[in-house]
Amino acid sequence: MDFGASTRATAVGAYHVTARSDAAATKGSIPVELPAAQTVQSTAAGEAVHLDLQARSEQARRDAAAAKQNAMLDDQSTRQRERDLRDVIERRLVIDPRTRTVVLQKKNKATGEMISQLPDEMLLRLRVYSRELAERSRQADETAARHYVERSA
């Protein structure tokens, strides 16, 4: 194996260099051998960017104070809405006699309309139906046991 320097072939005459009359050389520029379509000329630099950290920190403090004030106002308005709802909504805990389940009922005091109920009325009906089926099954088992006659020889 040879690890020595190998010779590499280079392309000769890949670009044809022509002098451009529209490109003016500026101080500190580097000459390149590129075709006219691929040359680049730098533009004049714009103004320097000024960064005022003191003004930004003051703005951040003002923003934080405004956010805190808004949060406090939102909290106050939420508490007021909750107080208003307490005046309108009546909450009651009732034990349903059919299912012996604790039921939370929310009613509108002004209209007497049921707003919500937990557990739902449909679930209470399903529980009653399930208990009735279980009771009928138990009774059927008891009557079948009474009519069973043991015969021995």
Accessible surface in RSA format (square Angstrom, percent):
REM  Atomic radii and reference values for relative SASA: ProtOr
REM  Chains: A
REM  Algorithm: Lee & Richards
REM  Probe-radius: 1.40
REM  Slices: 20
REM RES _ NUM      All-atoms   Total-Side   Main-Chain    Non-polar    All polar
REM                ABS   REL    ABS   REL    ABS   REL    ABS   REL    ABS   REL
RES MET A   1   211.93 109.8 128.00  84.7  83.93 199.8 127.91 108.7  84.03 111.3
RES ASP A   2   134.45  94.2 100.34  99.9  34.11  80.7  40.50  95.3  93.95  93.7
RES PHE A   3   178.15  89.1 143.23  88.7  34.92  90.9 148.72  90.2  29.43  84.2
RES GLY A   4    49.60  61.2   0.00   N/A  49.60  61.2  32.93  90.4  16.68  37.3
RES ALA A   5   113.10 104.0  67.03 103.4  46.07 104.8  77.81 109.6  35.29  93.5
RES SER A   6    88.35  74.7  61.91  82.6  26.44  60.9  47.07 100.2  41.28  57.8
RES THR A   7   139.71  99.4 112.09 113.6  27.61  65.8  85.72 115.1  53.99  81.6
RES ARG A   8   207.48  87.1 177.99  90.7  29.49  70.2  63.68  87.0 143.80  87.2
RES ALA A   9   110.22 101.3  68.27 105.4  41.95  95.4  77.86 109.7  32.36  85.7
RES THR A  10   111.85  79.6  89.04  90.3  22.81  54.4  69.07  92.8  42.78  64.7
RES ALA A  11    91.76  84.4  51.88  80.1  39.89  90.7  62.02  87.3  29.74  78.8
RES VAL A  12   141.87  93.4 109.40  99.0  32.46  78.2 112.33  97.6  29.54  80.1
RES GLY A  13    70.95  87.5   0.00   N/A  70.95  87.5  33.23  91.2  37.72  84.5
RES ALA A  14    77.07  70.9  35.40  54.6  41.67  94.8  46.81  65.9  30.26  80.2
RES TYR A  15   120.23  56.1 101.04  57.5  19.19  49.9  65.71  49.4  54.52  67.2
RES HIS A  16   148.57  81.2 132.49  92.1  16.08  41.1  94.54  97.4  54.03  62.9
RES VAL A  17    81.31  53.5  60.58  54.8  20.73  50.0  60.71  52.7  20.60  55.9
RES THR A  18    74.40  52.9  58.85  59.7  15.55  37.1  50.19  67.4  24.21  36.6
RES ALA A  19   109.81 101.0  69.00 106.5  40.81  92.8  78.60 110.7  31.20  82.7
RES ARG A  20    80.63  33.9  53.86  27.5  26.76  63.7  22.17  30.3  58.46  35.4
RES SER A  21   123.77 104.6  80.95 108.0  42.82  98.6  57.11 121.6  66.66  93.4
RES ASP A  22   108.16  75.8  72.58  72.2  35.58  84.1  49.16 115.7  59.00  58.8
RES ALA A  23    39.81  36.6  23.19  35.8  16.61  37.8  23.86  33.6  15.95  42.3
RES ALA A  24    72.52  66.7  61.32  94.6  11.20  25.5  69.10  97.3   3.42   9.1
RES ALA A  25    98.79  90.8  58.99  91.0  39.80  90.5  66.44  93.6  32.35  85.7
RES THR A  26    85.23  60.6  73.30  74.3  11.94  28.4  65.51  88.0  19.73  29.8
RES LYS A  27   209.75 102.3 171.19 105.0  38.56  91.8 124.51 112.1  85.24  90.8
RES GLY A  28    74.85  92.3   0.00   N/A  74.85  92.3  41.80 114.7  33.05  74.0
RES SER A  29    61.94  52.3  32.72  43.7  29.22  67.3  32.63  69.5  29.31  41.1
RES ILE A  30   142.97  81.4 124.20  92.5  18.78  45.3 124.68  89.8  18.29  49.6
RES PRO A  31   126.07  91.9 100.06  91.2  26.01  94.6 111.35  91.9  14.72  91.5
RES VAL A  32    92.23  60.7  64.62  58.5  27.61  66.5  70.26  61.0  21.98  59.6
RES GLU A  33   131.40  75.4 118.14  89.4  13.27  31.6  35.08  67.9  96.32  78.6
RES LEU A  34    66.42  37.0  57.69  41.3   8.74  22.0  58.09  40.8   8.33  22.4
RES PRO A  35    36.63  26.7  34.92  31.8   1.71   6.2  36.63  30.2   0.00   0.0
RES ALA A  36    53.78  49.4  39.95  61.7  13.83  31.5  40.15  56.5  13.63  36.1
RES ALA A  37   102.79  94.5  59.72  92.2  43.07  98.0  72.03 101.4  30.75  81.5
RES GLN A  38    91.24  51.0  77.63  56.7  13.62  32.4  33.51  71.3  57.74  43.8
RES THR A  39    46.52  33.1  25.32  25.7  21.20  50.5  23.32  31.3  23.20  35.1
RES VAL A  40   139.30  91.7 105.09  95.1  34.22  82.5 110.25  95.8  29.05  78.8
RES GLN A  41   105.21  58.8  83.46  61.0  21.75  51.8  44.07  93.8  61.14  46.4
RES SER A  42   105.41  89.1  70.81  94.5  34.60  79.7  50.60 107.8  54.81  76.8
RES THR A  43   124.24  88.4  98.75 100.1  25.49  60.7  78.20 105.0  46.04  69.6
RES ALA A  44   100.52  92.4  65.01 100.3  35.51  80.8  76.04 107.1  24.48  64.8
RES ALA A  45   100.95  92.8  63.50  98.0  37.46  85.2  72.85 102.6  28.11  74.5
RES GLY A  46    72.23  89.1   0.00   N/A  72.23  89.1  41.35 113.5  30.87  69.1
RES GLU A  47   165.18  94.8 132.81 100.5  32.37  77.1  60.81 117.6 104.36  85.2
RES ALA A  48    77.30  71.1  54.10  83.5  23.20  52.8  64.71  91.1  12.59  33.3
RES VAL A  49   141.07  92.8 109.82  99.4  31.25  75.3 114.38  99.4  26.69  72.4
RES HIS A  50   161.45  88.2 131.80  91.6  29.65  75.8  93.67  96.5  67.78  78.9
RES LEU A  51   108.01  60.2  76.14  54.5  31.87  80.1  77.26  54.3  30.75  82.7
RES ASP A  52    87.78  61.5  78.72  78.4   9.05  21.4  35.53  83.6  52.25  52.1
RES LEU A  53   121.57  67.7 115.13  82.4   6.45  16.2 115.26  80.9   6.32  17.0
RES GLN A  54   117.97  66.0 112.63  82.3   5.34  12.7  51.84 110.4  66.13  50.2
RES ALA A  55    50.90  46.8  41.23  63.6   9.67  22.0  47.87  67.4   3.03   8.0
RES ARG A  56   156.69  65.8 149.41  76.2   7.28  17.3  48.43  66.2 108.26  65.6
RES SER A  57    42.58  36.0  35.61  47.5   6.97  16.1  38.34  81.6   4.25   6.0
RES GLU A  58    62.31  35.8  62.25  47.1   0.06   0.1  22.25  43.0  40.06  32.7
RES GLN A  59    80.47  45.0  80.47  58.8   0.00   0.0  35.45  75.4  45.02  34.1
RES ALA A  60    58.67  53.9  49.05  75.7   9.61  21.9  54.46  76.7   4.20  11.1
RES ARG A  61   138.65  58.2 130.54  66.5   8.11  19.3  70.48  96.3  68.17  41.3
RES ARG A  62   137.28  57.6 128.72  65.6   8.56  20.4  72.03  98.4  65.25  39.5
RES ASP A  63    78.36  54.9  72.22  71.9   6.14  14.5  28.83  67.9  49.53  49.4
RES ALA A  64    64.25  59.1  51.24  79.1  13.01  29.6  59.46  83.7   4.78  12.7
RES ALA A  65    62.62  57.6  51.32  79.2  11.30  25.7  57.72  81.3   4.90  13.0
RES ALA A  66    53.43  49.1  45.37  70.0   8.06  18.3  52.75  74.3   0.68   1.8
RES ALA A  67    60.82  55.9  50.47  77.9  10.35  23.5  56.52  79.6   4.30  11.4
RES LYS A  68   160.58  78.3 153.17  94.0   7.41  17.6 102.24  92.0  58.34  62.1
RES GLN A  69    85.42  47.8  83.90  61.3   1.51   3.6  33.47  71.3  51.94  39.4
RES ASN A  70    85.42  58.9  84.40  81.6   1.02   2.5  20.10  48.4  65.32  63.1
RES ALA A  71    61.09  56.2  50.12  77.3  10.97  25.0  55.87  78.7   5.22  13.8
RES MET A  72    97.41  50.4  91.06  60.3   6.35  15.1  59.14  50.3  38.27  50.7
RES LEU A  73    89.64  49.9  85.42  61.1   4.22  10.6  85.72  60.2   3.92  10.6
RES ASP A  74    91.03  63.8  90.31  89.9   0.72   1.7  25.00  58.8  66.03  65.8
RES ASP A  75    69.49  48.7  64.49  64.2   5.00  11.8  20.16  47.4  49.33  49.2
RES GLN A  76    86.57  48.4  82.07  60.0   4.50  10.7  24.75  52.7  61.82  46.9
RES SER A  77    46.62  39.4  39.56  52.8   7.07  16.3  40.85  87.0   5.78   8.1
RES THR A  78    54.85  39.0  54.85  55.6   0.00   0.0  39.18  52.6  15.67  23.7
RES ARG A  79   110.10  46.2 108.87  55.5   1.23   2.9  46.94  64.2  63.16  38.3
RES GLN A  80    82.78  46.3  82.78  60.5   0.00   0.0  36.87  78.5  45.91  34.8
RES ARG A  81   141.55  59.4 140.69  71.7   0.86   2.1  65.37  89.3  76.18  46.2
RES GLU A  82    80.80  46.4  78.77  59.6   2.03   4.8  27.23  52.7  53.57  43.7
RES ARG A  83   109.22  45.9 108.25  55.2   0.97   2.3  49.44  67.6  59.78  36.2
RES ASP A  84    67.29  47.1  65.38  65.1   1.91   4.5  26.49  62.3  40.80  40.7
RES LEU A  85    90.26  50.3  90.20  64.5   0.06   0.1  90.26  63.4   0.00   0.0
RES ARG A  86   134.30  56.4 126.31  64.4   7.99  19.0  49.03  67.0  85.27  51.7
RES ASP A  87   104.54  73.2  88.05  87.6  16.48  39.0  27.92  65.7  76.62  76.4
RES VAL A  88    68.35  45.0  65.55  59.3   2.80   6.8  68.35  59.4   0.00   0.0
RES ILE A  89    24.26  13.8  20.76  15.5   3.50   8.4  20.76  14.9   3.50   9.5
RES GLU A  90    65.48  37.6  62.40  47.2   3.08   7.3  18.02  34.9  47.45  38.7
RES ARG A  91   119.15  50.0  91.90  46.8  27.26  64.9  42.85  58.6  76.31  46.2
RES ARG A  92    99.86  41.9  93.55  47.7   6.31  15.0  33.95  46.4  65.91  39.9
RES LEU A  93   132.20  73.6  98.84  70.7  33.36  83.9  99.30  69.7  32.90  88.5
RES VAL A  94    52.12  34.3  47.87  43.3   4.24  10.2  51.97  45.2   0.15   0.4
RES ILE A  95   116.95  66.6 101.41  75.5  15.54  37.5 101.41  73.0  15.54  42.2
RES ASP A  96    16.94  11.9  15.34  15.3   1.60   3.8   3.51   8.3  13.43  13.4
RES PRO A  97   110.94  80.9  88.31  80.5  22.63  82.3  96.34  79.5  14.61  90.8
RES ARG A  98   119.81  50.3  98.73  50.3  21.08  50.2  62.31  85.2  57.51  34.9
RES THR A  99     0.26   0.2   0.00   0.0   0.26   0.6   0.00   0.0   0.26   0.4
RES ARG A 100   173.56  72.9 147.58  75.2  25.98  61.9  61.09  83.5 112.47  68.2
RES THR A 101    24.36  17.3  20.21  20.5   4.15   9.9  19.17  25.7   5.19   7.8
RES VAL A 102    89.31  58.8  76.94  69.7  12.37  29.8  76.94  66.9  12.37  33.5
RES VAL A 103     3.15   2.1   3.15   2.9   0.00   0.0   3.15   2.7   0.00   0.0
RES LEU A 104    52.16  29.0  50.41  36.1   1.75   4.4  50.41  35.4   1.75   4.7
RES GLN A 105    26.55  14.8  26.15  19.1   0.40   1.0   0.20   0.4  26.35  20.0
RES LYS A 106    62.28  30.4  62.28  38.2   0.00   0.0  11.30  10.2  50.98  54.3
RES LYS A 107    56.19  27.4  56.19  34.5   0.00   0.0  15.22  13.7  40.97  43.6
RES ASN A 108    33.59  23.2  32.89  31.8   0.70   1.7   0.57   1.4  33.02  31.9
RES LYS A 109   116.60  56.9  87.33  53.6  29.27  69.7  52.66  47.4  63.94  68.1
RES ALA A 110    96.89  89.1  52.24  80.6  44.65 101.6  64.19  90.4  32.70  86.6
RES THR A 111    97.10  69.1  59.36  60.2  37.74  89.9  67.37  90.5  29.73  44.9
RES GLY A 112    47.95  59.1   0.00   N/A  47.95  59.1  28.58  78.4  19.37  43.4
RES GLU A 113   113.45  65.1 104.39  79.0   9.07  21.6  38.84  75.1  74.61  60.9
RES MET A 114    74.51  38.6  54.59  36.1  19.92  47.4  54.59  46.4  19.92  26.4
RES ILE A 115    90.18  51.3  59.06  44.0  31.12  75.0  64.02  46.1  26.16  71.0
RES SER A 116    48.05  40.6  40.15  53.6   7.89  18.2  40.39  86.0   7.65  10.7
RES GLN A 117    29.62  16.6  18.90  13.8  10.72  25.5   7.33  15.6  22.29  16.9
RES LEU A 118   119.04  66.3 116.69  83.5   2.34   5.9 116.70  82.0   2.34   6.3
RES PRO A 119    24.81  18.1  19.27  17.6   5.53  20.1  24.64  20.3   0.16   1.0
RES ASP A 120    83.69  58.6  81.42  81.0   2.27   5.4  26.84  63.2  56.85  56.7
RES GLU A 121    67.83  38.9  67.16  50.8   0.67   1.6  39.62  76.6  28.21  23.0
RES MET A 122   111.16  57.6 109.78  72.7   1.39   3.3  92.45  78.6  18.71  24.8
RES LEU A 123    74.63  41.6  72.78  52.1   1.85   4.7  73.71  51.8   0.92   2.5
RES LEU A 124     4.30   2.4   4.30   3.1   0.00   0.0   4.30   3.0   0.00   0.0
RES ARG A 125   134.07  56.3 128.64  65.6   5.43  12.9  35.98  49.2  98.09  59.4
RES LEU A 126   101.64  56.6  98.45  70.4   3.18   8.0  99.15  69.6   2.48   6.7
RES ARG A 127    85.32  35.8  81.66  41.6   3.67   8.7  30.59  41.8  54.74  33.2
RES VAL A 128    28.18  18.5  27.45  24.8   0.73   1.8  28.18  24.5   0.00   0.0
RES TYR A 129   129.83  60.6 128.22  73.0   1.61   4.2  92.46  69.5  37.37  46.1
RES SER A 130    65.53  55.4  60.96  81.4   4.57  10.5  26.51  56.5  39.02  54.7
RES ARG A 131   102.29  42.9  95.61  48.7   6.68  15.9  47.64  65.1  54.65  33.1
RES GLU A 132    86.30  49.5  82.73  62.6   3.57   8.5  33.53  64.9  52.78  43.1
RES LEU A 133    85.26  47.5  81.21  58.1   4.05  10.2  81.43  57.2   3.83  10.3
RES ALA A 134    64.39  59.2  51.42  79.4  12.97  29.5  59.35  83.6   5.05  13.4
RES GLU A 135    69.87  40.1  67.00  50.7   2.87   6.8  37.46  72.5  32.41  26.5
RES ARG A 136   159.03  66.8 154.12  78.6   4.91  11.7  50.18  68.6 108.85  66.0
RES SER A 137    62.96  53.2  54.62  72.9   8.34  19.2  33.28  70.9  29.68  41.6
RES ARG A 138   117.98  49.5 113.60  57.9   4.39  10.4  67.06  91.6  50.93  30.9
RES GLN A 139    90.21  50.4  89.10  65.1   1.10   2.6  23.23  49.4  66.98  50.8
RES ALA A 140    58.54  53.8  48.09  74.2  10.45  23.8  54.17  76.3   4.37  11.6
RES ASP A 141    95.87  67.2  88.93  88.5   6.94  16.4  27.65  65.1  68.22  68.0
RES GLU A 142    76.58  44.0  71.56  54.1   5.02  12.0  34.06  65.9  42.52  34.7
RES THR A 143    56.84  40.4  56.72  57.5   0.11   0.3  44.30  59.5  12.54  19.0
RES ALA A 144    65.57  60.3  50.02  77.2  15.55  35.4  58.03  81.7   7.54  20.0
RES ALA A 145    71.87  66.1  48.79  75.3  23.08  52.5  57.15  80.5  14.72  39.0
RES ARG A 146   176.42  74.1 144.28  73.5  32.14  76.5  71.86  98.2 104.56  63.4
RES HIS A 147   146.56  80.1 125.47  87.2  21.09  54.0  87.09  89.8  59.47  69.2
RES TYR A 148   163.04  76.1 141.03  80.2  22.01  57.3 106.79  80.2  56.25  69.3
RES VAL A 149   103.05  67.8  85.67  77.6  17.37  41.9  88.53  76.9  14.52  39.4
RES GLU A 150   140.48  80.7 114.09  86.3  26.39  62.8  35.08  67.9 105.40  86.1
RES ARG A 151   212.46  89.2 179.35  91.4  33.11  78.8  68.50  93.6 143.96  87.2
RES SER A 152   106.80  90.2  68.01  90.8  38.78  89.3  41.12  87.6  65.68  92.0
RES ALA A 153   156.21 143.6  72.19 111.4  84.02 191.1 107.67 151.6  48.54 128.6
END  Absolute sums over single chains surface
CHAIN  1 A    14390.9      11728.1       2662.8       8451.3       5939.6
END  Absolute sums over all chains
TOTAL         14390.9      11728.1       2662.8       8451.3       5939.6
